[in-house]
């Protein structure tokens, strides 16, 4: 392919510019950057312009067909002696008149996307168009091809036309000696030598000169028969190499690529700086949130430590309240009370658990109100800490309830309410009534037997006396001993019941501490969990942003490396001064 190295370089740059434009869009870059990159991408696709000049019937069309491997005669355009045809790419064949002597022809040939061809009529028939060609098309041409026929290379009109070309544009001119297959190699050598001598005499310079057979070159590309031999015989390989070199080493085109690369590099550097800065900021914010999360854990532990004094005091309050309950039960668990309850047992005070709960609440309620206030105060302090370090960037709406009240106030109220619930649940779990009930029933049964035994004692003594006073005395003594034993077991049973109650109270001390400790821990964790619900989404968002920015940063580095490689390749293509 003609100019393959250049087009590969241009394609790489275009791809990188397209990727960079996408990155600018992804990062929400400025519209100016997007506009610059879009213009650069568009400008890279400017086609090379070839102007083909020569007399009539020198084989210009055959030359173009061979050069680009496409048959222009199939376009349906009928060459005339007074028209200039400007061939461009189009999805379908279309001819548009853009000047009285200029026709723009759109042709669906792929190479026309990169090469525009200006096919001029014969120089020996367009005297009036010489000025338009030289002023309009030659200055914009990347290459001006003068086609001569090997059968008559001395046509004056072509040489006269060349004299009208400005000296500045002659550097883009090459000579093509067409139809060389109609001459012997010796004749071709004589002709080329003379053309070189004539060029030096008239223009004081040499023009690149190529003797070719466009017919053989076209057959090599279209027929597929003896392709390599036909192409070698055509002499086209040297011509194509020169054109490729011209395309690749075009100072204007390379300067355009270099300019596009420099502008794109500036956009890339600015984008990289912004991305690097934002990535550093995101990492700092994420680290700050991690520190806040760690501080939250520390604050929870710190707040819970403040509750230890209240737990110790509650233990003392419980022991005193329990002793009051035991003392109340003791006054009702005497032998006299047991005998008094033989007919109706009303010794057990009603609602001992309620009395214990109320006593505990009276002793410890104010203290746990203070604990709730401590939790509220620590909560507010941590809220201030977050607001100060995050500078209002976090969504703190969760720190207000539906009524607009501070969550800290609700936390304090809920803490004490659940303290009461936990304390009531603990007292009810003691089952004081169930502990005392068996002892009361047993003492009542024993107290009920003792009067009967006392009544039976003289009767049994009298019966025994009938067998002798010794038997009567022994019977009386035995009955009296039995009465004493029954009285002793009654007292022992009452004492055992009270001891069981006291023991139960004592064993429950650790349970109460665990319940209160767990209550304080759960409520503290629950209170401070709102900060996790605020911080974790923010951290997740920053992690996602960091990952996205890191990915874009990697892609920017890839583009930067590609730009550096392209800069080296462009430097290697720059022709020496």
HUCOR-V752917 format. One line per field, one symbol per residue. psi: psi as a letter, one per 20 degrees, with the letter a starting at -180 (. if undefined). A space follows every 10 residues. Layout:
# HUCOR-V752917
psi=???
This chain:
# HUCOR-V752917
psi=ppkggghggh ggggghhggg hhhgghjkrq hggggghghg gghhjpqqpp ppqrrqkikg ghggghgjkq ohiiiipoqr ikqppoprqq hqpppppirh jpppopplph hihipppooq rphjjlhhig ggghhghghi phpooopqpi hmjjphhghh ghhipqhhii ijpqpoorki iiqqhggggg ghgghgghgh ghikrqqppp prnhghgghh ihhjplgggg hghhjhghgh ggggggghjo hgghhggggg hgghhggggg ggggggghgg gghggghggg hggghggghg hgghhiighh gghhgghggg hhhggggghh hjkrhghghh jggookhoqq lhhgggghgg hhgighghhh ghhgggghgg ghghgghghi ljiqokhijq ahjjqphhgh ggghghghgg gggghgghih lgghhhgghg gghggghhhg hhhhhighgh hhghhhjqhg hggghggghg ghgggggghg ghgghhghhg gghggghigh ggggghghgg gghgghgihh hhhghghggg ghgghggghg ghgghhhggg ggggghgghg hhipqq.
